[in-house]
Amino acid sequence: MQFKHPELLYGLLLLLIPIIVHLFQLRRFKKEEFTNVAFLKKLELQTRKSNTIKKWLVLSMRLGAIGMAVLAFAQPFFTASDSATKEKETLIYLDNSFSMQAKGVAGPLLKQAVQELLSNLPKETTFTLLTNTDTYKDTNIEDLRNTLLQLPYSPTELSTTEINLRAQKQLSTNAASVKRVILISDFQQQEQKEFSNSNNEIHYVQLSPVNTSNIAIDSLYIKEQNPNSLVLEAMLSAQENLEVGIPVSVFNNDDLIAKATATFTNTTTASINFEVEKQTAIKGQLRIEDPVLSYDNSLYFSLDTAAPINVLSINDAENDFLERLYKTSEFNYKAVASTNLDYSILSQYNLVVVNGLKELPLALASALASFKSNGGSLFVILNEELDVSITNNFLNALGRTAVAGVVDQNRLVTTINYDHPIYTNVFDKKIDNFQYPSVSKSFNLVSQDALLYFQDGKPFITSQDQMYIASNRFDIASTNFKNSPLIVPTLYNIAKESLSLPDLYYSVGAKNEFDVITELSQDNILTLENSSDTQESFIPLQRRYSNKVTISTFEMPLISGNYIIKNKESVVKGVSYNYNRAESNLIYSNINSLNNGTYHTSVSNAIEEFKEQDSIQSLWKWFVIFALFFLLMEMLILKYLK
């Protein structure tokens, strides 16, 4: 038993007063003489015995009344746990990620959790609420009612590490207080969800859906390019095999342009293909109908009329291999002799190829350096017959490391840098034995990053800051690289990387970067605006060059959809954003097996347990009743006991 006001227990010293009164009475007895002494003596003995019993009973009743009254004022109570009387700090993490759209026994898991919080959490409880996007410190359930009822779903979920860091920031360092951390989530099996902070009282509330058979549109990519059309392939996934097909609709804005059926017989993945015209600008959307999760039932994509990449080659060597590769509809290719070059036209191109020049004037290096600083890409194919010092001076003017002499012996190109962006999605697997190109004479390049390496580990083609250098001029007399299958993906992707055109779509919340071919005046900026909601618009991070603008997005946009890039009121291009599909896989962690917290299956059960732990059974009313009882008994004894 504990006391709310234990200092009042000093009042028990009042018990000395009736004891003193009863034990040290100052009354004097007066003797009277009577004739029948024997009879009076017997009566006197009986009276003294009765008085003694009565006095002790009255003393006991008075002591009991005073004692009970003092204890009542001290307010005694019992607690269900040791933490009931301690100061408490409560932090609630409410997972509002897309997986919480799954239906539980009482509707979507997030809505179910919100309703149980509103119905069961005491109004006087002060707590801090964490969601995946916001923090609400030292609030109560009444103040948060409207916020919780309108809480939106988030495309991201906080990791355990992030929750740990936020909890440490919000909770105090007071060691005497009980710090209660309540994690409300479905606990998808993305990572180990164990909360590592042992100083806190951890409670896991795992909400489970009644149906985990989710179907999602995973991705979309260009499968095939024809002269006048594109074949797009969409990939879908399911949690289990399905006997029935899933209709997939393809829209351009609100117009239905294609429809197909995805089948999952004996498989959990499916693909569908549809063909669109190359010259048609499409603000597209794929849609399916699936009741489990709604966020992954659509996928947005944008197709614009492709602008050709401008490629200029400055030649003193054969350029037939460049013409065969770049004279297509994807590129606008022009070849000039070094003696006829007009430096003023460099800014019109995205990629400039310096092809085996016999002379390397510093004026050209200065013009190319300016071109590169304005966002252009440069591919320098060195002439191995040139003097090393002349070559070094030229490369130094371009801001590159110098060459270290000439190797006049046959070397094989044996190593491919598969991790380089130039070779992304080029190879299905690493090739250990292919037809190695040979080079009889070449410069020894000094570089840490390269696309291709010789067998001795020296670079054959280097890469740094959108500038590529080949150690040999690809002359048929000194190398057979032009006949190697490596030349096509290498030169093709170098040109494609010179202008990073927007992809079919990007991911919300990820770092994205792409180029837009447009010219801006000094004071103009580009904006991104949601095609279906003009209120959803923002100004992205952008870098302006002479013939393009590079746009970077990260924290914005927040909502998936088709967006348009605008220069004032004119539409420049379309771009699409989709939510990451990580939440689509409804596989959950076994939280019950964790040993550093308490496991609950519902929010209401957890709150009821907290109420029981924090309950205080007050006893002061009983002590008041006992005090009144003793007073009543004293009155009865004084009146009726003879």
N, C-alpha and C positions, 0 to 999 in steps of 0.2 A: 504494500500500500504506500502511496506517495501523497504528498500534500502540496496544494497550490500555494499556500501561504504558511510555510513551516515556521516562520518567525512568531506566529501567533500561539504556537505551542508553549511559549513561556507563560501563557495564561494559565497553564495547569498549576502554577504556583499558588493560584487562588484557592486550591484545595486545602491549603494550610489553614485558611480562615475558619471553616466549620470544624476542623479538627481541634484547633485551639479553643474555640468556643465550647465544644463539647467536653474536652478533657480537663479544662481548667475553669470550671464554673466556680463563682465566688459566693454562692448562696450560703447563709448560716441557718442552722436548724435550732428552734426554740423548744425546750423540753417542758412537758406538762405532766404533773403527777396525777395518777388515777388510782382508784381503790382496787380494781380487778387487774392487777399487774400481769398476771399470766395471760389473760385474754388479749390485752393490748400488745404485749410482746410478740405474740404469734401474728397479729395483724400487721405490725410494723415490718416484720421479715418478709411477708408476702408482698407488700407494697414496694419495698426496695428492689426486690428481684424483678418485678414487672417494670419498674421505671428504668432499670438498667437495660433490659431487652429493647424497650421502646426507644431509648436514647441511641443505642447502636443502630437500630433500623433507620431512624431519622437521619443519623449521620451518614449512613450508606446511601440513602436516597439523595441527600444533598450533594455528596461527593459525586454520585453518578450524574446528577443534573448538571453540575458545574463542568465536570469532565466532558460530558457529551456536548455541551454548548461550546466549550473551547475547541473541541475537535471539529465541530460543524463550521465554526468560523475559519478554521485552518483549511477547510475544503479538501478532505481526503478523496482519493480516486485510485482506480486500478487501470492499467494500460495493457493492451494486447501485445505490445512489443516494446523493446527498449527505445526505439526510434520515435515513438509516438509523441514524446514531449520535446523532441529536438527541433530546431529550426530547419525548415525544408526548402530546398531549391529544386524546382521541377523544370526539366527541359524535355519537350516533346518534338521528335522528328516525325513529320507526316510526309510520307513518300507520295508525291503527286505525279510520278512519271507515267508514261503512256500505258505501261503494263497494268496499272491500277484501273484502267477502263474495263478489265475483265469482270464478268458478272459473278457476284457472290450470291449468297442465299437471300440477300435483301437489296439486290441491285448492284451497280458498279462498286468495286471495292473501295474506291476513294469516297464516294458518296455515303457508303455504309459506315466508314470510319468517322466521317464528319458528323453524321447523325448520332452515332453513339457517344461521341465527345460532347455534343450539344445536350444530349439527354442525361448523361451520367456525371459529367465533371461538375463538382460543386462550384457555385457562382463565386464563392469567396476565395477559391484557389487561384493564386498568382503563379504564372508559369511563363516560360519562353518557348515560342513555337518556331521551329525550323521547317522550311519546305525546301525543295530543290532550287528555288529561285529567290526566296525572301526570308527575312528574319524579323520576328515580332517579339520584342523583349519586354519582360515584366508586364504582361497583360493578363486579362481574364476572359472567360468564355463568353461573357455578355458583350464585351467590346469587340470580340473577334467573330461574332455570329455572322454578320453579313459577309465578312471576308472569307470565312470558311465555306459558306453556302455558294459563293461565286468563285471559289478557288479553281483556276484553270489547270489543265494538264501540262506537264513540262516534258520537252524532248530529251532531257538529261536527268540522270539520277546521281545523287551525291554518293561518292565512294565512302567506305568506312573511314578512311584516313581523313577525308574532308569533314565528316561528321565529328570525328574526334577533335579536330582542330577548332571547329566552330563551337563545340561544347566547352572546350577549355577556355575559349575566349569569352563565352557568355556566363559561365558559372564562376562563382567567387573562389578565392583561395582560403576561405574560412574552414578550418579543419573540423570545427565543432558542428557544422551543419550537415544534414543528410542531403546528398546530391543525387537526385533521382532522374535518370535518363530513360525515356520511354521511346523505343523505336517502333513505329507503326509502318509496316511495309508488307509486300508479298514476298520479299527477299528472293528475287530472281537469282539464279545461279550464275551471276556474272563474275563474282569474286568471293573470297572468304569474307563473310559478313560479321565475324566476331569483333566485338567492341573491346579494344585493348586497354582502356583506362580503368585500372583496378580500384581507383579512389572513388568511383561512382557506383551507385546502385543501378544496375542495368536490367531493363525489362524489354524483352522482345515480344512484340505483338504481331504474329504472322497471320495475315489474312489470305484465305485460299479461295480461288474461283471454283465454280461448280463445273466449268467446261474449259479445258485447256487445248482444245483442237482448233488452233488458230491457223488461218490462211492469210498469207501476206504477199504483196508485190515487192520483190526484193530489189531488182535492178533492171536497167534498160541500157542497151548499148547498140552501136551500129555493127551489124553482122556482115553486111555486104554493101559495096558501092557499085552501082551500075552507071552508065553514062548519063542517064536521065532520072535515076531513082535511087533511093536508099532502102535497104532491108533492115528493119529494126527488130531486135529480139528482146523480149521481156522474160525475166525469170521470176517464177513464183515458187513459194515453199508452203508446206503444210506440216503439221505436227504428226500426222498419221496418214496412212493410205486411205483414199476416198474412192467410193464406187461410182460416184456421179461426177460429171464434169462441172467446172466452175466457169461461168460466162465472164469474159473480159471485154470491156468496151473501151474504145479509143476515141477521144474527142479532140477536136480542134476548136478551142473556145467552148461553145455550147453545141457545136455541130458534131454529130456522130459520123466518124469517117471510116471506122472498121470495127468488126466484132469477131471474136474467136472464142474457143472453148479450151481451157486448160484441163488436162486429165492427170490424175494422180494414181492410176492403177499400178500397184506394186512398186510405188516410189513415193517419195515425199517432196520431190521437186518436179517442176513442169516448166515448159517454155512455149511461147507463142511467137510467131513472126508476122509482121505486117509491112507492107511496102508503101512508101510515100514518095512524092515527086521531089526532086532535088531543088527545083527553083521555087518551091512553095514554102513560105514562112508559116510555121506552125507553133501555136501556143497550146501544147498538147497536154492531155491528162489520160492516164489509164485508170480504170475503175473496176472494182469487183464488189460483191455483196458478201459480207461475212459478219456475223453478229458478235463475235468474241472481242476483237479489238477493231476500232474504227479508224485509227490514225494511219494504219498501213494498208487500208483498202484503196488508196489512190496514190498515184505517182505522177508528178508533173515533169514535163520536159519541154525544151524549146529547140526549134530548128529554124534557122534563118537562112536566107540565100547566102551561100558561102562566098565570102570575098577572097579573091586569089591573093596568095602571098607573093610579094614582089621580090624577085631574086635578080641580082646583077653579078655577072662574072667579069672580072678584069683579067684578060688573058695575054700571056706570052707563050702558052703551051696549048696542046690540043684540048678542046673543050667538048668533044663529041659526047663523052660520058655525061657531062652536065646537061647538054641539050636533050639527050634521051630521057633523062630523069625528070627535068624540070619543065619541059615543054608539054604540059598537060593542063587540064582545066583548073587544077588546084593551085597552079603557080602562074605568075606573070614574069616570064624569064627574058632577060636581055643580056647579050654578050658584047663587050667592047674590047678593043685592043688597048693596051696600056698607054700607047702613044696618042690615042684619040679620046681619052677619058676627060669628061667635064666634071670637075669636082662638085659643082653645084647640084648635080642630080642625085648625089648619094643619099640625101635626106628622103628621097622618094621611095627608098627600098627598105625592106625588112632584113634581108640577108645580102651581104656582099662577099663574093668569093674571089680571093686574090690567088689566081691560078698560075703558079710557076713563073713569076715575073723574073726577067733577066736583070732588071735593075729595080732597086728599092729606094726611091727618092724619099727624103725626109718630109717633103711637102705632102706626098701621098700619105705617109704615116700620120702626119698632123691632121689631115682631112679625115682619115679613117678613125682616129682617136675621137674626134668631134662627133663623127657618126655613131660610134659606139656609146659615147656618153649620152646621146639622145635616145638610147633604147634599142639601137640596131645590133644585129648579130654579125659576127665576122668569122669567116673561115679562110685561114691563110694556108695555102698549099705551097710550102717552101720549095725553092729550086736548089737542090743539093749541090749544084755546080757553082753557086755563088760563094764569095769569100765569107768566112765566118764573122769577121769584124763588121762587114756591111750588114749582114743578117742580124747581128746583135744590136747594132744601132737602130735598125728598123723596128725590131721587137721591143727594145727599150722605150722607144717613142710611143709605142702602143701600151706601155705599162706592163709588159710581160717579162718573165725571166729569160735570160739569154740562153742560146744553145752552147753546148760544150764540145765543139769539134765535129768532125765528120767521120763516120764509120764506113770504110771502103771495103766491106766484105758482106757476103750473103747472110742475111738473117731472116728467120721465119716469124711471122705474126701468129703467136700461139695462144694468147690470153685475151679473153673478152671480159670487160668490167660489167657484169650482169646487173650490178646495183645502180649503174648510172641511169638517170632519167631518159637518156637517148634510147636505151634498150628496154624500157618498160614495155611489157606485153609483146615483145618481139619474139622471144624464145619460150617455148613451152617447158623446156628443161635445159639444164646446163649441158653444153656439148663438150666432151673431153677429146674427141678425135674428129676433126673436120679437115677440109682441104685448106691447109695453111697457106696463106699468101706469102710470097718470098720477096725480099727487097735486097738488091745487091749493093746499093749505096744510099746513105741517108744521113741526116743530121742526128746528133745525139742530143735529144731534148731534155731539158731540166725542168721537171714538173712532178708534183705529188699526185695530181688527178689526171687520169687518162681514160680514153675509151678503149683503146687497144694497146697491147704490149707486145714487144719482141720476146723471143725465148730467153734472152738474158735479163728480162725484167725492165728494160728501158722502154719509154713510151714511143708508140708509133703515131698516135693521134692524141693530143692533149686537149683538156677542156678546163676553162676557168672564166667565169663571169661572161657568159655568152660569147666567148671567143675560143675558137678551135684552131689548132695548129697541127698540120701534117708534116712529118719530117722528110717527105719525099714527094715529088711532083706528079706521081702516078704515071710516069712515062713508061710506055710498054717495054722500052729497052732496059729499064732498071727494076721494074716490078710488075707483077701480074695481078695487083690488087684490083684493077678495073674489071677483071674477069672473075673476081671472088664474089660469092653470094653476100659477103658482108658489106659491100659498097652501097647496095640499094638501101637497106634499113639505116645505115649510118648517115648518108647524105640526105636521105628523105627526112629523117627525124631531126637532123640539124636544121633543115629549112622549116619544118613544122614548129620547132621550138622557138624560132625567131619571132613568131607571132602566135601568142598563146590565145587562140580563139576560145570563146566559151564552150564548155562541155554541154552535153545534153541536159545535165542538171548538176547541182552542187548540194552539199549537206548543210543543213541548218546547224549553227554552232561550231562549225569547223573552219579552219583557215583556208580561204579560197582566193585565187588570184587569176585574172584573165585580162586580155587586151581587147580594146575596142578601137576600131579604125575610125577615127573622127578627128577633126581639127577644132580646137577650142580657142576662142579669143582670150585675151589676157584675164578678163574678169569672170568668165563663164566657168561653171562647174557642172558635173553630171550628177543626176539623182537617180535612185532606184525607187520604183513605185509599184505596188501590188496591182496587177491588172484588174482584179475584182474588188479591190478596196483602196480607193485613193487616199484614205487616211493612213494607210500603212506605207509610208514613204520615208526615206532617209537619204542622207548624203554619205556615200561610202568614201573610204580612204582612196585617193587617186593620185597618180603621178603622170604629169603631162609631158609628152615628147613631141617631136616635130610632126610625126604622122600617125600617132596613136596615143591612147590614154590607158594606162595600166590601173585596173581597179582591184582593190583588196577588200575582202569582207571577212569578218570573224564573229563578233558578238551580234551583229545584225545581218540579215533579218531574223526575227523570232518566230515567224509563221511561215509554213510551207506554202508554195503557190508559184504561179507564173508572174514574173516581174518584168517591167520594161525599163530600159535605160533611157533617160530623157536629157536632152540638151535644151534647157528652157522648156518650151512647149513641144518641141519636135522629138519624135521617138527615134532613137538611134538603133537599138537592138533589144532583143528579148533574152531573158535569162531565167532559169528555174531553180527552185530550192525545194528539197525534200527533207523530212525528218530521217535521222539515222534509224536503221531497222534492228538495232540491238535489242530493243524491248519486245520484238515480235516472238522471240523464242521463250515460250512459257514453260521453262524448267526451273524448279525452285530448290533452294538450299534446305538442308535438314537442320533447321535452327534448334530443334529440340535436343540435338546432340552436343550443343555448345555448353561448356561448363563454367562460363563466367557471368551468367545472368539467369534471370527467371523467364520461363517461356509461357506465353499466353496465346489463346486462339481467337480472342475477340477483345475489342477495346472495353466493352462493358464489364467483362469478367476481370480485366486488369484493374479497372477503377474500383470495382467492388472490393477486390483484395486490398487495394490501397486504403479504402475507407475502414476496413476491418483492422488493418495494421495501425492506422492512425486513431482508432477509436479510443475514447477515454470514458470510463464508467465512473461517474461522479457519485459520491456516497454522502454528501453533506445533509441531504434531506433525511436520510435514515438516522443520522446522529441528532438532528433536530427532533425527530419523532421520539428517539430514546430519551432525550433531555426532558421533553414534555411528559413522557411516561414516568420518569423518576419524580418529577414535581407532583404529578397526580398521586403517585404512591405515597409521597410524603404527606400530602394533604389527608389521604385516607387513613394513614397510620396515626397522625395526630388527632384525627376526629374519632376514629372507631376503636383503636387499640387501647384497652384499659389495663 
